[in-house]
Amino acid sequence: MQVTETLNAGLKREIQVVVPAKDMEARLMERLSDAKDKVRLNGFRPGKVPLPHLRKVYGKSMMAEVVNDILNNSTTSIISDRGEKAAMQPEVKMTEDEKEAEKILDGQADFEFSIAYEVIPPIEVKDVTGIEVTREVYDVPETEIEEQAIRVAESARSYTPKAGEAENGDRVTIDYVGKLDGEPFEGGADTGANLVIGSNQFIPGFEEQLVGSKAGDEKVVTVTFPVDYQAAHLAGKEATFDVKVSEVAKGDDIELNDDVAKALGVESVDRLREIVKEQLESQFGSVTRQKVKRQLLDALDGTYQFEVPSKLVEAEFNNIWNQVTRDLEAAERTFADEDTTEEDARAEYQRLAERRVRLGLVLAEIGEKAGVQVSDEEMQRALFDFVRRYPGQEQQVYEYYRNNPAALADLRAPIFEEKVVDHLLTEIKVTDKKVSKDELLADDEEEETAKPAEKKPAAKKKAAPKKKAAKAADAE
C-alpha cells in the first residue's frame, strides 16, 4: 500500500492511497481460501471446489468486500499512524468510472482512493491557576421559602360557591369557544374549565374581563394573542371567546399544616418546606453555576486562540442558524424586528460557532489530560432521564440510543463537559460573593450581546390552559 500526502494546508489534509493489483489479488485469494471449506456448490464435494471456479463464481463480490475492508480499516489506521486526529469523518473518494471499477473488481487494476479530512490542532494545556471567578450566592430566606410553600399549597385550596359577582382571586367555572373572524379555531374551546381570576393562566386580558361576572352570565371576551405566541397562526391575532359562567366560587382560607401537605402527596408540612427549600436552592444554584461557568469559559476563550476545523464550525453554525430561523418563523418575526440584518446575524452566529468549537476542543483536551471519565452508571442515568421525556416511546428511544454510538456520544458530551468544569473549578480561584436575588437574576447585557444564540425563547402562554395542580412531591 502506497500512501502519499497530496495536501497539507493549515488543518486540511489529503492523502492518496494506492493498493497494487497484486496486493488486492493476494487479499482476494486469502478470502477465497477461507471460504473454500464453507461453500457448497452443486457438482462439488464440500471443500473440493477448485479456487479458479470459486473465483469465477464469487470473485467480484469478494473483491468488493476487500475494497470495503480497505476503506473501513485503512482510513483510520493511516490517520492514526500519522499521529493525527480527524475532526470529523474523513471524506473518501474513489473512481466513479464503471469500466475502471470493473477492472479493480476483476483484479486487473490498482485500487486507488483519496482521503480528505481536517485535523484537530494540537492543544497545549495551559496553567489555569491564575484564573479568578466570582461565585454569586443567594441565601434563600425563610420568608421566601414560606411564601413559595403557600403558593404550592394553593393547588390544594378548596373553593365554596358564592352568590354575586366574581372578584380577583375567585374561581370561575366556564365553558368557552374561541373564534377568529367569527369562526371557531382548533384548541380554542373547553367545557367546565376552572379558572382562578388573577392567576394569569390565560392569555393577557382574558381573566380581567371576567371580573364582575355571575353564575349564568354569558359574555364575549375579546383578546389579542401575543406576537410570540407558540401557535404561529394565532400569534398577534385578535380573537373573541364566547364564555358562559356556570359557577363563581370563593377560595377558602388556606393554612400550612400536615393535612394540606398530605393533600399534596407529602407526609408532613415540615417535609413540604424542605422540598420547597431544595427546589429554590436548586433553581438559584443553577443560575449561580451558569454564571461561574460563563466566567470560566470567557477566561479560557481569552487564553486559547488557534485555528479550528472549518467543518466543525460549519456544523455548529448550521445547528445555531436552524434554531434561530425556526424561532423567527414560529413567532412570524424577521431580523429587522430584532434590530439586525441577516448578514449581521450570520456574522455574529459564525463567531459564536467558532467560540463554541474552540472551547469544546479545549475542554476535551483538558479533560483527557486530567483523566476525566464519564462512568457507565452516569451514562445509564442520563439515558433514562432522556427517555422519560418521551412517554409512550420509551423503549424505542432507549433502543435507538443503545444501538447508535454517535447518539450516545452526543448524550455523553454535556456530562463530560460539566465534569471538566468541575475539575477546573478545583484548580482556579473561586471567590464567593453574597448577593440579593435581583442581583443574581439580573440580565448581563454584555453576555446576552456576545452570546445571542444561547438566549432561551420566552415561555409562551396557551390560549386557554387548564390549571394544573403543583404537586410538591414531584420534586423528590
Secondary structure, 3 states (H helix, E strand, C coil): CEEEEEEEECCEEEEEEEECHHHHHHHHHHHHHHHHCCCCCCCCCCCCCCHHHHHHHHHHHHHHHHHHHHHHHHHHHHHHHCCCCECCCCEEEECCCHHHHHHHHCCCCCEEEEEEEEECCCCCCCCCCCCEEEEEECCCCHHHHHHHHHHHHHHHCCEEECCCCCCCCCEEEEEEEEEECCEEEEEEEEEEEEEECCCCCCCCCCHHHHCCCCCCCEEEEEEECCCCCCCCCCCCCEEEEEEEEEEEEEECCCCCCHHHHHHCCCCCHHHHHHHHHHHHHHHHHHHHHHHHHHHHHHHHHHHCCCCCCHHHHHHHHHHHHHHHHHHHHHHCCCCHHHCCCHHHHHHHHHHHHHHHHHHHHHHHHHHHHHCCCCCHHHHHHHHHHHHCCCCCCHHHHHHHHHCCHHHHHHHHHHHHHHHHHHHHHCCCEEEEEECCHHHHHCCCHHHHHHCHHHCCCCCCCCCCCCCCCCCHHHHC
